[in-house]
Amino acid sequence: MAVFKPKILIIYDASAPNDFSTAEYESRYTVLEARGFAEAKELNELHGKEIAAIIINDNSPTFDIFALLFEFRKADMFRRIPVILLTNNQNTDFLNRALDFEIFDIFLKPTDMQLARRKLAKIIELFSNRNELEKFFNQQMLTISIQGTQLEENQWRIIETLGQALESRDVESGNHCDRMKDVTETFLKYIAVTFPRYMLNDVKIREIAKVTPLHDIGKIAIPDRILLKPESAGRLTEEEFEIMKTHTIAGCKIIDSIPNFRGTDLYRFSYNICRHHHERWDGRGYPDHLKGMEIPIEAQVVALADVFDALISKRVYKPAFTIDKVKEMILGGECGAFNPDILQCFRHCVDGIYERIYAQNFKQ
């Protein structure tokens, strides 16, 4: 049975004889010889990962070592394979320039062959261990990535199921959650462009929009007699309204129950939206009476989107208002106080939102 021997590639100038004794290495390694970079590249492509080290034998005054090293760098050969320079040139500038090219080591001629063999063996072992460690790391990262993807998919399934469970009770008009995602995302995009200080990038906008359906998830805990109280039965009593307000806290408890959700940006956005989408700019909202920028920006935007959708849609407790009436109510302060920056963006994009999302479904 043939014994596998690592391969070393020795490169020298074809215009001069190779003065490096390969016999000292052939008992332990398979020695490949190349005259210049073109041959070295062919042998590297042919033998690939079997090459354990490259020795450049500086055997001629005309040998352009740095042109060769430049080609090695372009081919990304330094990262996986240790490259060793064998030279009798002891000029400091020359040696430093070679090291700048990521040469792993320099053997000065005349070479103690026994010492050189031992150093080469150690270098090959070091790179072999490093490459195995890198391979293991990459495999672990791939596993984590796959698990993370599966985890995120499971979380989204839970979120979608919760959203569907909420809508199945007809707490709002049909497709409320889908509309909220769309309206919120549009508002966020306008804010991101108009007011960069809110630091809303594409990733944040996408994640906030995705968790928007959870804003009212706590209403699952509200009794039907309150949640579905018709207009004919009159407005909610003070006691009923206090119970209704608890959906913000109940929603946060549900968010906390989603497995492996804590500590992620999605958790933070979901929690903030659930708890604070009824806070108001002037501090007159609930449950924590936050004021101004104490309210997370994601909750501020969802709050406006929620009010807009409630006004423009028919609900069990009210008819739908016209788009002009909705704009008048929101901009006039009839629906509570909102961030002036968000209202500015609302003015610019609300007509487009209405035409794209509502006009065909809510003929007025």
C-alpha positions, -999 to 999 in steps of 0.1 A, spaced: 0 0 0 14 33 -11 22 58 17 8 93 12 35 119 12 27 157 13 39 176 -17 63 205 -17 66 227 -48 101 242 -55 103 271 -79 134 284 -95 147 305 -124 147 285 -156 177 304 -168 200 289 -142 204 254 -127 184 246 -95 210 245 -68 186 233 -41 192 196 -31 158 179 -33 173 145 -23 172 156 13 134 160 11 123 131 -11 121 105 17 94 125 34 78 146 6 69 143 -30 89 170 -46 75 190 -75 98 214 -95 87 244 -115 106 268 -136 89 301 -130 53 311 -122 36 297 -152 48 262 -144 41 267 -107 5 277 -115 0 246 -136 13 224 -109 -7 241 -83 -39 237 -103 -31 201 -110 -22 191 -74 -44 216 -56 -47 210 -19 -21 183 -18 7 209 -19 18 215 16 44 241 11 61 262 -16 98 270 -17 111 297 -39 148 291 -47 164 325 -55 190 308 -77 198 336 -102 206 374 -101 180 378 -129 152 360 -111 124 385 -105 113 373 -71 88 401 -66 70 396 -99 65 360 -88 53 370 -54 29 395 -69 14 367 -90 11 346 -59 -8 374 -42 -32 378 -71 -38 340 -70 -45 341 -32 -19 314 -26 -4 328 6 -35 322 27 -36 284 25 0 274 17 32 285 35 56 302 10 93 301 20 121 320 3 155 304 0 181 331 -8 217 343 -3 206 379 -5 209 394 30 201 430 20 176 443 47 154 461 22 152 430 0 142 408 30 117 433 44 101 437 10 98 399 7 82 397 41 57 424 31 44 399 5 33 375 33 63 352 28 61 329 58 98 324 64 132 330 48 160 304 47 194 320 41 220 302 20 241 283 27 214 262 44 218 237 71 197 210 55 189 192 87 177 224 103 158 234 72 140 200 71 129 203 107 117 239 102 98 229 71 81 201 89 70 224 117 57 250 92 37 224 73 22 211 105 13 246 117 -5 254 84 -22 220 83 -36 226 118 -46 261 109 -64 249 78 -82 222 97 -92 247 123 -105 271 96 -124 242 80 -140 233 114 -149 269 121 -165 273 87 -185 241 92 -196 253 127 -206 287 112 -226 270 85 -244 249 111 -251 279 132 -264 298 101 -287 269 91 -299 266 127 -304 304 128 -324 303 96 -345 275 109 -350 293 142 -360 325 124 -384 306 102 -400 290 133 -403 324 150 -420 339 119 -444 309 118 -453 317 154 -457 354 146 -479 346 116 -500 321 136 -505 347 163 -515 373 138 -540 349 121 -554 339 155 -560 376 162 -577 383 129 -598 352 132 -617 370 160 -626 398 136 -611 424 160 -604 446 130 -616 447 94 -601 420 71 -564 421 63 -556 447 89 -522 432 97 -511 431 60 -522 467 55 -504 477 87 -471 462 74 -474 480 41 -484 514 56 -457 512 83 -430 503 58 -439 532 35 -439 557 64 -405 544 75 -390 547 40 -401 583 38 -387 591 73 -354 574 65 -349 596 34 -362 628 49 -348 625 84 -315 605 84 -310 613 122 -335 584 130 -309 560 115 -334 538 97 -317 516 72 -332 490 49 -326 461 74 -343 479 102 -372 490 81 -378 455 68 -376 440 103 -399 466 119 -425 461 91 -424 423 96 -432 425 133 -459 451 129 -487 425 128 -478 418 165 -488 453 176 -523 443 188 -515 407 196 -524 413 233 -560 417 223 -562 379 222 -565 383 260 -594 408 259 -629 395 263 -652 395 232 -678 416 250 -653 444 251 -633 437 220 -663 433 197 -687 457 214 -708 471 186 -715 508 180 -752 502 189 -742 492 224 -725 525 230 -689 535 237 -667 515 260 -673 523 297 -644 536 317 -639 502 332 -640 485 299 -615 509 284 -591 502 313 -594 465 304 -588 472 267 -557 492 275 -541 461 291 -537 446 256 -503 464 254 -489 446 285 -505 413 275 -489 416 241 -454 419 257 -460 388 277 -468 369 245 -437 383 228 -417 371 258 -431 336 254 -417 332 218 -387 307 220 -352 321 216 -366 356 207 -351 376 235 -319 395 228 -326 400 191 -334 432 172 -367 416 162 -376 411 199 -368 447 207 -389 460 178 -417 437 186 -417 445 223 -415 483 218 -443 482 193 -466 460 214 -461 481 245 -458 516 232 -480 520 200 -506 538 221 -482 563 236 -485 599 223 -460 626 216 -474 649 243 -473 621 270 -510 615 271 -509 579 258 -506 546 277 -494 524 293 -462 543 304 -471 579 295 -439 583 275 -433 617 259 -415 628 227 -385 608 218 -389 586 249 -412 567 226 -392 543 203 -394 555 166 -408 521 155 -437 525 180 -444 561 169 -447 550 133 -469 520 140 -491 543 162 -498 566 133 -503 537 108 -527 521 133 -547 553 137 -548 559 99 -560 524 92 -587 526 119 -601 558 106 -600 548 69 -616 514 76 -650 503 87 -650 489 123 -676 473 145 -678 506 164 -676 531 136 -681 537 98 -652 544 75 -642 580 70 -632 596 37 -595 601 30 -599 639 32 -616 636 66 -589 613 78 -562 637 69 -581 666 85 -585 646 118 -549 634 120 -532 666 110 -556 687 131 -548 668 163 -582 651 168 -566 617 171 -538 626 196 -504 641 192 -478 627 169 -441 635 161 -441 666 137 -414 648 116 -437 618 111 -467 640 103 -446 658 77 -439 625 60 -476 615 64 -486 646 44 -463 637 15 -471 600 12 -507 595 25 -524 600 -8 -502 575 -25 -508 550 3 -545 554 0 -546 549 -38 -523 519 -36 -537 500 -6 -572 513 2 -590 529 -28 -599 497 -46 -612 480 -14 -629 509 3 -650 527 -23 -663 559 -7 
